[in-house]
Each structure stands twice: as C-alpha cells, then as structure tokens.
Amino acid sequence: MPLKIRFVTDYVCPYCMVAKVPFMQAIQGKDVEVEWIPFELTQEPDERIDTYHDQVRKEKWAKSLVPMAASLGIDMKLPPKVIPRPYTRLAFEGYHFAREHGRGEAYNSRIFSAYFTEEQDIGDLEILCGLAEEVGLDPCAFRQALMDGTYTELERNLVAYARDTLQVRSIPTIFFGDQRVEVSDYTREAFEKLVDEALKEQ
C-alpha cells in the first residue's frame, strides 16, 4: 500500500518551488502517492500584490531562498518581474485538466519554471494554453475547459479544504497520511529520511 502524501502548494510561492525539486528527487522509486493540494495565496477578488518592488521581501529572499535555490541548481528570479503577482486559480484549473490527461507532474513543473525562471504571467489564459501545449496537452481542449469553468468548483473546494479542514496557514505544507510533517531543510537527503521513516512506520 503506497504512502499517501499531500503537498499543499501555490505556483507563486518560491518556497514551494525550492521544496518541490528535492522532494521529487527523494520520492523517485519509492512506494508513494502524491496529491497536490492548491492553496491560492491571493484569491479572487482580493487585491493582488506587487512582490517585485517589495524591498523587505527581496532582502528576506536574498538571505534565505537565493542560496538554497543555487545549491539545488535552480535558476530562480526572486521575485519575478510579474506585476502584480498573478492569481493562480486558472493555473490550478489547468493542473486538474493536465492530471486527468496524465500530464499533471509535467504541467506542475512547467508552470513553476515559467513563473520563477522565465517571469511569465501564469494568470494569463493565453500563456497557460501555450505552456499546456508544451507539455503535450491539447491546447484547444485545455482552453475550452478553462473558459467553461469545468474545474472551477473542484478548485474552490480544494482551496477551502486546505484552509478549513487541513488548517494550512503557510506553504509548503506536507502531510504523510494524516500526519503534518515539519520540514526546515529543503534537501533531497532530508526528504528521503522523512519518507523512509514514514514508509517503515506504515
């Protein structure tokens, strides 16, 4: 029976991207099942924020995230020059489409890199359609699903589940089964240790 892991995340959270890379390396070949749970940092219609001109945020990330990303070989713009920071509802609705078509993980990785490496506006439907096509999805079917709101209710329910049921207050937050896992060291070795211990207990 695989270890069920829930990874609560948002595409505009730099800590999530820095954690995701070693996490994915750590679970390679292991008997785990990962569920990606959306946590939109800014939900519509709340006002979007400008992270690019936030000097306090820049200085904080320079101390904590830039060295970590460099050690993992991740090229990240911190913060990306996308003003204001985009809503991510549409991007996550795109993920639900991608997952149903067997391209969920490829899509996830592409959206993160599009935002943090290429500074693309992942709140823009046209950009999302292009990224979806890059990972092997039908851009026309993808566009139609997002325009029709096929996954809007699912997305809203998942965000509410993360906030209200799981009581997530910051991301990334990771659960092994029903157990919330505290992770401070975003390295492959640290994640491997946690996963191996959880598999032994299971």
N, CA, C and O of each residue as an XYZ file, in Angstrom:
808
protein
N       0.859     -1.196      0.000
C       0.000      0.000      0.000
C       0.895      1.247      0.000
O       1.728      1.407      0.893
N       0.731      2.123     -0.985
C       1.611      3.292     -1.072
C       1.376      4.291      0.059
O       0.274      4.403      0.595
N       2.432      5.006      0.402
C       2.333      6.091      1.370
C       1.656      7.267      0.685
O       2.125      7.737     -0.352
N       0.563      7.743      1.251
C      -0.156      8.868      0.661
C       0.432     10.180      1.183
O       0.485     10.415      2.391
N       0.865     11.015      0.267
C       1.471     12.304      0.612
C       0.628     13.415      0.000
O       0.308     13.382     -1.189
N       0.275     14.393      0.815
C      -0.412     15.577      0.320
C       0.540     16.755      0.417
O       1.054     17.065      1.491
N       0.766     17.401     -0.701
C       1.703     18.524     -0.784
C       0.868     19.764     -1.097
O       0.346     19.910     -2.202
N       0.748     20.658     -0.106
C      -0.077     21.862     -0.267
C       0.808     22.982     -0.784
O       1.853     23.273     -0.202
N       0.392     23.613     -1.876
C       1.313     24.479     -2.596
C       0.590     25.587     -3.358
O      -0.633     25.572     -3.493
N       1.368     26.542     -3.849
C       0.875     27.532     -4.802
C       1.995     27.817     -5.792
O       3.172     27.821     -5.431
N       1.620     28.055     -7.038
C       2.620     28.259     -8.086
C       3.424     29.545     -7.922
O       4.493     29.669     -8.520
N       2.947     30.505     -7.132
C       3.684     31.752     -6.944
C       4.422     31.784     -5.609
O       4.902     32.834     -5.183
N       4.509     30.627     -4.951
C       5.238     30.527     -3.681
C       6.651     30.016     -3.964
O       6.813     28.862     -4.359
N       7.677     30.851     -3.772
C       9.042     30.410     -4.080
C       9.529     29.280     -3.172
O      10.314     28.434     -3.601
N       9.065     29.264     -1.919
C       9.454     28.185     -1.011
C       8.934     26.839     -1.527
O       9.569     25.801     -1.341
N       7.765     26.879     -2.177
C       7.190     25.649     -2.718
C       8.041     25.092     -3.845
O       8.255     23.882     -3.932
N       8.527     25.978     -4.708
C       9.362     25.507     -5.808
C      10.680     24.954     -5.284
O      11.149     23.914     -5.746
N      11.276     25.649     -4.323
C      12.548     25.202     -3.767
C      12.385     23.865     -3.039
O      13.302     23.044     -3.042
N      11.235     23.644     -2.423
C      10.986     22.377     -1.735
C      10.628     21.267     -2.720
O      11.004     20.112     -2.522
N       9.908     21.617     -3.771
C       9.401     20.610     -4.705
C      10.522     19.857     -5.412
O      10.424     18.647     -5.617
N      11.586     20.562     -5.787
C      12.658     19.921     -6.562
C      13.317     18.773     -5.792
O      13.360     17.658     -6.311
N      13.834     18.996     -4.572
C      14.423     17.868     -3.841
C      13.393     16.841     -3.385
O      13.709     15.660     -3.243
N      12.155     17.294     -3.155
C      11.102     16.354     -2.767
C      10.858     15.342     -3.883
O      10.771     14.140     -3.628
N      10.748     15.827     -5.113
C      10.510     14.931     -6.233
C      11.692     13.985     -6.452
O      11.501     12.830     -6.833
N      12.897     14.467     -6.213
C      14.074     13.600     -6.314
C      14.024     12.517     -5.241
O      14.368     11.362     -5.494
N      13.592     12.900     -4.041
C      13.603     11.980     -2.898
C      12.598     10.841     -3.037
O      12.818      9.755     -2.500
N      11.507     11.075     -3.745
C      10.471     10.033     -3.815
C      10.626      9.120     -5.026
O       9.847      8.184     -5.207
N      11.634      9.391     -5.857
C      11.842      8.550     -7.036
C      12.036      7.083     -6.630
O      12.884      6.765     -5.796
N      11.244      6.206     -7.228
C      11.383      4.785     -6.968
C      10.775      4.309     -5.665
O      10.889      3.130     -5.327
N      10.135      5.194     -4.930
C       9.537      4.816     -3.642
C       8.033      4.610     -3.804
O       7.405      5.149     -4.715
N       7.477      3.816     -2.895
C       6.065      3.460     -2.965
C       5.222      4.563     -2.325
O       4.726      4.426     -1.206
N       5.078      5.658     -3.070
C       4.321      6.807     -2.560
C       3.314      7.258     -3.611
O       3.461      7.000     -4.806
N       2.293      7.936     -3.121
C       1.257      8.500     -3.991
C       1.071      9.953     -3.567
O       0.657     10.224     -2.441
N       1.378     10.887     -4.468
C       1.369     12.307     -4.130
C       0.108     12.981     -4.650
O      -0.266     12.819     -5.812
N      -0.538     13.734     -3.777
C      -1.681     14.558     -4.166
C      -1.286     16.012     -3.960
O      -0.888     16.411     -2.865
N      -1.398     16.797     -5.021
C      -1.055     18.221     -4.947
C      -2.318     19.003     -4.599
O      -3.305     18.970     -5.334
N      -2.272     19.699     -3.480
C      -3.430     20.457     -2.992
C      -3.179     21.947     -3.192
O      -2.181     22.471     -2.696
N      -4.067     22.642     -3.912
C      -3.860     24.069     -4.157
C      -4.144     24.931     -2.926
O      -5.051     24.661     -2.139
N      -3.336     25.969     -2.799
C      -3.522     26.954     -1.737
C      -3.237     28.318     -2.375
O      -2.096     28.780     -2.389
N      -4.270     28.943     -2.891
C      -4.080     30.210     -3.601
C      -3.731     31.317     -2.603
O      -4.541     31.661     -1.742
N      -2.536     31.863     -2.722
C      -2.101     32.899     -1.782
C      -2.966     34.152     -1.884
O      -3.215     34.828     -0.886
N      -3.416     34.450     -3.085
C      -4.359     35.558     -3.277
C      -5.550     35.022     -4.051
O      -5.427     34.626     -5.210
N      -6.703     35.012     -3.399
C      -7.917     34.529     -4.052
C      -8.708     35.696     -4.619
O      -8.808     36.759     -4.006
N      -9.266     35.475     -5.796
C     -10.136     36.493     -6.377
C     -11.346     36.703     -5.478
O     -11.879     35.715     -4.971
N     -11.808     37.911     -5.251
C     -11.377     39.156     -5.890
C     -10.404     39.974     -5.029
O     -10.297     41.184     -5.227
N      -9.699     39.353     -4.087
C      -8.752     40.097     -3.256
C      -7.723     40.807     -4.130
O      -7.359     40.325     -5.203
N      -7.270     41.941     -3.659
C      -6.310     42.728     -4.434
C      -4.974     41.993     -4.552
O      -4.440     41.497     -3.560
N      -4.451     41.930     -5.756
C      -3.158     41.301     -5.982
C      -2.034     42.213     -5.496
O      -2.182     43.435     -5.483
N      -0.925     41.623     -5.101
C       0.164     42.410     -4.531
C       1.335     42.497     -5.504
O       1.473     41.680     -6.414
N       2.162     43.496     -5.291
C       3.368     43.713     -6.090
C       4.558     43.195     -5.284
O       5.043     43.880     -4.384
N       5.023     42.001     -5.600
C       6.174     41.451     -4.877
C       7.486     41.970     -5.453
O       8.507     41.993     -4.765
N       7.455     42.385     -6.718
C       8.708     42.788     -7.378
C       9.332     44.017     -6.736
O      10.556     44.112     -6.637
N       8.504     44.954     -6.301
C       9.020     46.183     -5.698
C       9.005     46.147     -4.168
O       9.177     47.176     -3.515
N       8.802     44.970     -3.608
C       8.767     44.818     -2.150
C      10.193     44.588     -1.649
O      10.709     43.473     -1.722
N      10.823     45.643     -1.143
C      12.229     45.563     -0.753
C      12.453     44.625      0.426
O      13.453     43.908      0.480
N      11.521     44.636      1.362
C      11.645     43.747      2.524
C      11.635     42.290      2.076
O      12.445     41.481      2.530
N      10.718     41.973      1.188
C      10.619     40.608      0.669
C      11.887     40.228     -0.101
O      12.403     39.120      0.039
N      12.374     41.156     -0.907
C      13.591     40.899     -1.685
C      14.770     40.568     -0.787
O      15.519     39.626     -1.045
N      14.924     41.352      0.268
C      16.056     41.136      1.181
C      15.917     39.813      1.926
O      16.900     39.102      2.134
N      14.695     39.491      2.323
C      14.445     38.232      3.028
C      14.776     37.050      2.128
O      15.448     36.108      2.549
N      14.301     37.104      0.892
C      14.540     36.010     -0.040
C      16.014     35.899     -0.410
O      16.529     34.802     -0.626
N      16.681     37.039     -0.481
C      18.109     37.020     -0.823
C      18.909     36.247      0.223
O      19.887     35.572     -0.098
N      18.480     36.358      1.470
C      19.187     35.676      2.558
C      18.806     34.194      2.664
O      19.656     33.338      2.909
N      17.517     33.909      2.475
C      17.046     32.547      2.737
C      16.906     31.681      1.491
O      17.307     30.517      1.492
N      16.341     32.246      0.433
C      15.996     31.424     -0.726
C      17.053     31.377     -1.818
O      17.262     30.332     -2.435
N      17.721     32.496     -2.061
C      18.694     32.535     -3.157
C      19.804     31.511     -2.954
O      20.109     30.765     -3.885
N      20.424     31.442     -1.766
C      21.461     30.414     -1.571
C      20.906     28.991     -1.695
O      21.570     28.104     -2.232
N      19.681     28.782     -1.192
C      19.075     27.455     -1.245
C      18.812     27.042     -2.689
O      19.097     25.909     -3.077
N      18.270     27.961     -3.480
C      17.992     27.666     -4.881
C      19.289     27.391     -5.635
O      19.354     26.476     -6.457
N      20.312     28.180     -5.354
C      21.595     27.997     -6.027
C      22.191     26.627     -5.706
O      22.754     25.968     -6.580
N      22.065     26.204     -4.449
C      22.621     24.914     -4.042
C      21.909     23.753     -4.730
O      22.484     22.679     -4.908
N      20.648     23.977     -5.117
C      19.870     22.949     -5.799
C      19.970     23.053     -7.316
O      19.401     22.235     -8.040
N      20.692     24.058     -7.793
C      20.837     24.247     -9.227
C      19.596     24.808     -9.889
O      19.367     24.587    -11.078
N      18.785     25.542     -9.118
C      17.548     26.110     -9.654
C      17.778     27.579    -10.011
O      18.202     28.375     -9.174
N      17.496     27.917    -11.249
C      17.606     29.302    -11.697
C      16.275     29.997    -11.411
O      15.292     29.789    -12.122
N      16.252     30.825    -10.364
C      15.010     31.496     -9.981
C      15.191     33.002     -9.957
O      16.218     33.510     -9.509
N      14.180     33.709    -10.444
C      14.137     35.160    -10.312
C      13.345     35.456     -9.047
O      12.171     35.102     -8.947
N      13.979     36.098     -8.090
C      13.338     36.312     -6.788
C      13.350     37.797     -6.424
O      14.388     38.346     -6.056
N      12.181     38.442     -6.532
C      10.917     37.919     -7.087
C      10.859     38.111     -8.601
O      11.596     38.934     -9.144
N       9.997     37.367     -9.288
C       9.843     37.533    -10.738
C       9.245     38.905    -11.062
O       8.493     39.472    -10.270
N       9.591     39.415    -12.226
C       9.060     40.708    -12.650
C       7.709     40.509    -13.337
O       7.563     40.709    -14.543
N       6.742     40.114    -12.537
C       5.351     39.988    -12.989
C       4.550     40.830    -12.009
O       4.384     40.452    -10.849
N       4.058     41.959    -12.471
C       3.440     42.951    -11.585
C       2.003     43.208    -12.033
O       1.764     43.566    -13.186
N       1.030     43.024    -11.103
C       1.178     42.434     -9.766
C       1.300     40.913     -9.855
O       1.171     40.333    -10.934
N       1.548     40.281     -8.720
C       1.634     38.826     -8.696
C       0.299     38.236     -9.150
O      -0.752     38.663     -8.672
N       0.321     37.267    -10.060
C      -0.940     36.769    -10.640
C      -1.775     35.924     -9.691
O      -1.266     35.298     -8.762
N      -3.073     35.930     -9.958
C      -3.939     34.925     -9.359
C      -3.522     33.565     -9.928
O      -2.987     33.497    -11.035
N      -3.759     32.499     -9.190
C      -3.359     31.177     -9.685
C      -4.537     30.210     -9.865
O      -4.334     29.021    -10.111
N      -5.753     30.718     -9.744
C      -6.911     29.835     -9.906
C      -6.910     29.157    -11.273
O      -7.074     27.940    -11.362
N      -6.729     29.931    -12.331
C      -6.751     29.356    -13.675
C      -5.623     28.347    -13.867
O      -5.816     27.295    -14.476
N      -4.451     28.678    -13.344
C      -3.308     27.762    -13.482
C      -3.614     26.431    -12.807
O      -3.264     25.373    -13.331
N      -4.261     26.480    -11.654
C      -4.607     25.236    -10.961
C      -5.734     24.493    -11.671
O      -5.739     23.262    -11.706
N      -6.677     25.220    -12.231
C      -7.708     24.542    -13.014
C      -7.055     23.817    -14.196
O      -7.486     22.737    -14.598
N      -6.005     24.441    -14.739
C      -5.240     23.787    -15.794
C      -4.552     22.529    -15.296
O      -4.437     21.543    -16.024
N      -4.094     22.568    -14.046
C      -3.470     21.369    -13.466
C      -4.472     20.219    -13.373
O      -4.134     19.072    -13.665
N      -5.690     20.525    -12.972
C      -6.697     19.470    -12.856
C      -6.960     18.827    -14.224
O      -7.150     17.616    -14.329
N      -6.965     19.662    -15.262
C      -7.105     19.140    -16.625
C      -5.900     18.267    -16.966
O      -6.060     17.158    -17.475
N      -4.708     18.759    -16.690
C      -3.475     18.028    -17.010
C      -3.417     16.692    -16.283
O      -3.023     15.679    -16.859
N      -3.812     16.698    -15.015
C      -3.778     15.458    -14.228
C      -4.714     14.415    -14.834
O      -4.365     13.239    -14.932
N      -5.902     14.855    -15.238
C      -6.859     13.916    -15.836
C      -6.356     13.343    -17.162
O      -6.798     12.282    -17.603
N      -5.427     14.061    -17.785
C      -4.886     13.610    -19.068
C      -3.461     13.071    -18.932
O      -2.725     12.981    -19.915
N      -3.085     12.716    -17.711
C      -1.817     12.047    -17.493
C      -0.581     12.908    -17.587
O       0.524     12.387    -17.740
N      -0.744     14.238    -17.498
C       0.407     15.132    -17.627
C       0.512     16.083    -16.424
O       1.069     17.176    -16.531
N      -0.025     15.654    -15.296
C      -0.074     16.535    -14.127
C       1.281     17.003    -13.649
O       1.476     18.197    -13.426
N       2.226     16.083    -13.484
C       3.532     16.467    -12.948
C       4.322     17.309    -13.949
O       4.989     18.269    -13.563
N       4.250     16.959    -15.213
C       4.937     17.751    -16.238
C       4.394     19.181    -16.259
O       5.150     20.143    -16.392
N       3.084     19.301    -16.127
C       2.442     20.618    -16.114
C       2.870     21.405    -14.873
O       3.222     22.581    -14.965
N       2.835     20.752    -13.729
C       3.243     21.403    -12.476
C       4.624     22.028    -12.602
O       4.820     23.203    -12.293
N       5.570     21.234    -13.056
C       6.950     21.699    -13.178
C       7.058     22.850    -14.171
O       7.800     23.808    -13.955
N       6.307     22.739    -15.261
C       6.386     23.782    -16.292
C       5.821     25.103    -15.792
O       6.363     26.162    -16.104
N       4.745     25.056    -15.026
C       4.152     26.298    -14.513
C       5.107     26.975    -13.531
O       5.291     28.191    -13.588
N       5.710     26.208    -12.641
C       6.667     26.781    -11.704
C       7.827     27.447    -12.442
O       8.191     28.581    -12.127
N       8.404     26.762    -13.410
C       9.560     27.322    -14.106
C       9.167     28.514    -14.974
O       9.941     29.460    -15.123
N       7.964     28.470    -15.546
C       7.502     29.597    -16.360
C       7.445     30.872    -15.527
O       7.818     31.948    -15.994
N       6.980     30.743    -14.300
C       6.852     31.925    -13.438
C       8.186     32.344    -12.829
O       8.581     33.505    -12.941
N       8.876     31.419    -12.193
C      10.057     31.798    -11.422
C      11.341     31.879    -12.243
O      12.286     32.549    -11.826
N      11.402     31.223    -13.386
C      12.611     31.281    -14.203
C      12.437     32.211    -15.396
O      13.334     32.987    -15.722
N      11.276     32.130    -16.048
C      11.051     32.918    -17.262
C      10.223     34.168    -17.029
O      10.042     34.969    -17.946
N       9.720     34.346    -15.822
C       8.935     35.532    -15.453
C       7.713     35.715    -16.361
O       7.424     36.821    -16.816
N       7.011     34.624    -16.613
C       5.777     34.689    -17.394
C       4.581     34.863    -16.469
O       4.592     34.407    -15.325
N       3.552     35.527    -16.979
C       2.331     35.767    -16.210
C       1.445     34.528    -16.288
O       0.705     34.340    -17.254
N       1.528     33.685    -15.261
C       0.772     32.424    -15.278
C      -0.692     32.608    -14.902
O      -1.414     31.629    -14.713
N      -1.126     33.839    -14.794
C      -2.545     34.110    -14.611
C      -3.238     34.392    -15.935
O      -4.455     34.566    -15.986
N      -2.446     34.434    -17.012
C      -2.955     34.773    -18.337
C      -3.346     33.502    -19.093
O      -2.537     32.584    -19.225
N      -4.567     33.448    -19.584
C      -5.076     32.250    -20.255
C      -4.244     31.876    -21.476
O      -3.959     30.699    -21.695
N      -3.853     32.871    -22.273
C      -3.078     32.581    -23.477
C      -1.738     31.941    -23.130
O      -1.308     30.992    -23.787
N      -1.089     32.456    -22.110
C       0.192     31.895    -21.684
C       0.004     30.470    -21.179
O       0.798     29.584    -21.498
N      -1.030     30.254    -20.402
C      -1.295     28.911    -19.882
C      -1.548     27.914    -21.010
O      -1.090     26.774    -20.943
N      -2.263     28.332    -22.031
C      -2.531     27.432    -23.158
C      -1.236     27.054    -23.865
O      -1.055     25.904    -24.263
N      -0.341     28.015    -24.019
C       0.944     27.735    -24.638
C       1.772     26.763    -23.812
O       2.402     25.857    -24.358
N       1.772     26.951    -22.501
C       2.520     26.066    -21.607
C       1.920     24.662    -21.613
O       2.645     23.668    -21.565
N       0.587     24.588    -21.671
C      -0.086     23.288    -21.718
C       0.314     22.525    -22.982
O       0.558     21.319    -22.942
N       0.376     23.237    -24.086
C       0.771     22.585    -25.341
C       2.209     22.074    -25.250
O       2.530     21.010    -25.779
N       3.068     22.835    -24.581
C       4.469     22.436    -24.439
C       4.617     21.093    -23.730
O       5.546     20.339    -24.019
N       3.709     20.789    -22.805
C       3.831     19.530    -22.058
C       2.970     18.418    -22.658
O       2.747     17.382    -22.033
N       2.496     18.652    -23.874
C       1.806     17.576    -24.588
C       0.311     17.547    -24.451
O      -0.315     16.536    -24.770
N      -0.289     18.635    -23.982
C      -1.750     18.687    -23.862
C      -2.360     19.357    -25.087
O      -1.711     20.161    -25.756
N      -3.596     19.021    -25.368
C      -4.326     19.643    -26.472
C      -4.704     21.066    -26.052
O      -5.549     21.240    -25.174
N      -4.092     22.086    -26.664
C      -4.345     23.465    -26.212
C      -5.789     23.917    -26.410
O      -6.298     24.728    -25.636
N      -6.448     23.397    -27.440
C      -7.836     23.790    -27.692
C      -8.764     23.221    -26.620
O      -9.629     23.926    -26.101
N      -8.579     21.947    -26.294
C      -9.401     21.328    -25.251
C      -9.089     21.949    -23.896
O      -9.981     22.147    -23.070
N      -7.821     22.253    -23.680
C      -7.384     22.897    -22.429
C      -8.068     24.260    -22.286
O      -8.645     24.572    -21.245
N      -7.992     25.065    -23.351
C      -8.604     26.397    -23.335
C     -10.097     26.310    -23.061
O     -10.629     27.070    -22.251
N     -10.771     25.391    -23.728
C     -12.215     25.279    -23.585
C     -12.604     24.897    -22.159
O     -13.579     25.409    -21.609
N     -11.822     23.984    -21.568
C     -12.115     23.559    -20.199
C     -11.993     24.725    -19.230
O     -12.805     24.867    -18.316
N     -10.978     25.558    -19.430
C     -10.795     26.698    -18.531
C     -11.836     27.782    -18.783
O     -12.315     28.414    -17.842
N     -12.185     27.998    -20.040
C     -13.201     29.007    -20.350
C     -14.584     28.576    -19.852
O     -15.397     29.408    -19.449
N     -14.836     27.267    -19.888
C     -16.130     26.750    -19.433
C     -16.219     26.630    -17.915
O     -17.299     26.402    -17.370
N     -15.084     26.783    -17.232
C     -15.091     26.628    -15.775
C     -15.292     25.188    -15.340
O     -15.872     24.923    -14.287
N     -14.809     24.255    -16.156
C     -15.007     22.829    -15.879
C     -14.484     22.422    -14.506
O     -15.062     21.563    -13.841
N     -13.388     23.047    -14.089
C     -12.745     22.651    -12.834
C     -12.840     23.729    -11.748
O     -12.176     23.631    -10.716
N     -13.653     24.741    -11.976
C     -13.729     25.854    -11.015
C     -14.246     25.401     -9.659
O     -13.676     25.762     -8.630
N     -15.306     24.625     -9.643
C     -15.861     24.174     -8.361
C     -14.878     23.264     -7.637
O     -14.699     23.381     -6.425
N     -14.240     22.360     -8.374
C     -13.228     21.483     -7.773
C     -12.114     22.306     -7.147
O     -11.689     22.034     -6.024
N     -11.645     23.308     -7.868
C     -10.553     24.145     -7.363
C     -10.973     24.880     -6.090
O     -10.223     24.907     -5.115
N     -12.144     25.465     -6.095
C     -12.619     26.184     -4.908
C     -12.755     25.243     -3.709
O     -12.408     25.604     -2.584
N     -13.251     24.059     -3.956
C     -13.416     23.085     -2.869
C     -12.070     22.658     -2.298
O     -11.936     22.488     -1.086
N     -11.080     22.484     -3.154
C      -9.757     22.062     -2.683
C      -9.071     23.160     -1.877
O      -8.427     22.882     -0.865
N      -9.208     24.393     -2.320
C      -8.618     25.507     -1.573
C      -9.282     25.628     -0.205
O      -8.610     25.853      0.801
N     -10.606     25.477     -0.175
C     -11.331     25.520      1.102
C     -10.916     24.355      1.992
O     -10.793     24.515      3.207
N     -10.701     23.199      1.407
C     -10.259     22.014      2.158
C      -8.899     22.270      2.810
O      -8.687     21.922      3.971
N      -7.986     22.878      2.060
C      -6.654     23.172      2.606
C      -6.740     24.157      3.763
O      -6.082     23.980      4.788
N      -7.546     25.185      3.596
C      -7.629     26.233      4.612
C      -8.456     25.808      5.830
O      -8.057     26.032      6.972
N      -9.604     25.196      5.570
C     -10.557     24.941      6.653
C     -10.405     23.569      7.298
O     -10.505     23.445      8.518
N     -10.167     22.552      6.501
C     -10.058     21.193      7.042
C      -8.637     20.871      7.468
O      -8.403     20.409      8.584
N      -7.691     21.117      6.572
C      -6.292     20.835      6.904
C      -5.673     21.920      7.775
O      -4.610     21.720      8.363
N      -6.336     23.064      7.855
C      -5.866     24.184      8.681
C      -4.470     24.654      8.269
O      -3.629     24.957      9.115
N      -4.243     24.707      6.972
C      -2.963     25.183      6.454
C      -2.914     26.703      6.556
O      -3.850     27.398      6.162
N      -1.812     27.200      7.089
C      -1.639     28.647      7.241
C      -0.420     29.165      6.497
O      -0.303     30.365      6.247
N       0.483     28.267      6.144
C       1.649     28.662      5.372
C       2.027     27.494      4.459
O       1.689     26.341      4.726
N       2.727     27.819      3.388
C       3.102     26.769      2.442
C       4.586     26.873      2.100
O       5.180     27.947      2.193
N       5.184     25.734      1.701
C       4.545     24.441      1.520
C       4.232     23.761      2.843
O       4.981     23.887      3.812
N       3.127     23.044      2.875
C       2.782     22.180      3.996
C       2.612     20.774      3.442
O       1.941     20.572      2.430
N       3.220     19.807      4.110
C       3.224     18.437      3.602
C       2.638     17.496      4.653
O       2.943     17.602      5.840
N       1.795     16.581      4.196
C       1.202     15.580      5.067
C       1.605     14.199      4.574
O       1.495     13.895      3.386
N       2.074     13.366      5.498
C       2.269     11.942      5.217
C       1.089     11.234      5.862
O       1.012     11.130      7.086
N       0.169     10.748      5.034
C      -1.079     10.254      5.593
C      -1.811     11.427      6.223
O      -2.048     12.441      5.567
N      -2.172     11.290      7.504
C      -2.839     12.378      8.218
C      -1.866     13.195      9.061
O      -2.274     14.126      9.756
N      -0.589     12.852      9.001
C       0.418     13.499      9.842
C       1.073     14.671      9.123
O       1.671     14.508      8.060
N       0.951     15.862      9.721
C       1.629     17.033      9.169
C       3.124     16.910      9.427
O       3.542     16.653     10.556
N       3.922     17.091      8.398
C       5.370     16.919      8.502
C       6.055     18.278      8.534
O       5.802     19.129      7.681
N       6.913     18.476      9.510
C       7.657     19.722      9.604
C       8.957     19.579      8.818
O       9.759     18.688      9.099
N       9.162     20.439      7.852
C      10.361     20.390      7.022
C      11.035     21.756      7.038
O      10.438     22.752      6.631
N      12.258     21.802      7.500
C      13.002     23.063      7.508
C      14.206     22.999      6.568
O      14.720     24.025      6.122
N      14.641     21.778      6.280
C      15.811     21.575      5.432
C      15.353     21.036      4.080
O      15.021     19.857      3.956
N      15.337     21.906      3.065
C      14.854     21.502      1.751
C      15.989     20.866      0.952
O      16.536     21.473      0.031
N      16.332     19.625      1.325
C      17.340     18.871      0.595
C      16.792     17.487      0.278
O      15.861     17.009      0.925
N      17.380     16.859     -0.718
C      16.954     15.506     -1.074
C      17.148     14.555      0.102
O      16.292     13.716      0.384
N      18.285     14.698      0.787
C      18.591     13.805      1.902
C      17.570     13.937      3.020
O      17.146     12.936      3.598
N      17.173     15.164      3.326
C      16.203     15.389      4.400
C      14.846     14.785      4.046
O      14.195     14.162      4.885
N      14.429     14.975      2.802
C      13.147     14.415      2.374
C      13.202     12.890      2.326
O      12.244     12.220      2.711
N      14.319     12.346      1.857
C      14.449     10.888      1.798
C      14.334     10.267      3.192
O      13.699      9.228      3.375
N      14.958     10.922      4.161
C      14.895     10.421      5.535
C      13.461     10.404      6.049
O      13.025      9.431      6.663
N      12.733     11.489      5.793
C      11.348     11.577      6.243
C      10.469     10.537      5.571
O       9.640      9.899      6.219
N      10.653     10.373      4.278
C       9.846      9.418      3.520
C      10.162      7.988      3.960
O       9.256      7.179      4.163
N      11.439      7.687      4.103
C      11.835      6.333      4.510
C      11.283      5.982      5.893
O      10.811      4.867      6.117
N      11.348      6.940      6.813
C      10.831      6.706      8.158
C       9.325      6.466      8.114
O       8.808      5.584      8.799
N       8.631      7.254      7.304
C       7.167      7.115      7.197
C       6.800      5.776      6.564
O       5.825      5.144      6.972
N       7.565      5.345      5.583
C       7.296      4.052      4.957
C       7.528      2.907      5.932
O       6.780      1.930      5.929
N       8.549      3.018      6.759
C       8.808      1.980      7.767
C       7.682      1.912      8.789
O       7.249      0.825      9.173
N       7.210      3.068      9.227
C       6.124      3.109     10.200
C       4.846      2.528      9.616
O       4.075      1.859     10.305
N       4.641      2.795      8.342
C       3.426      2.301      7.681
C       3.511      0.786      7.524
O       2.590      0.168      6.990
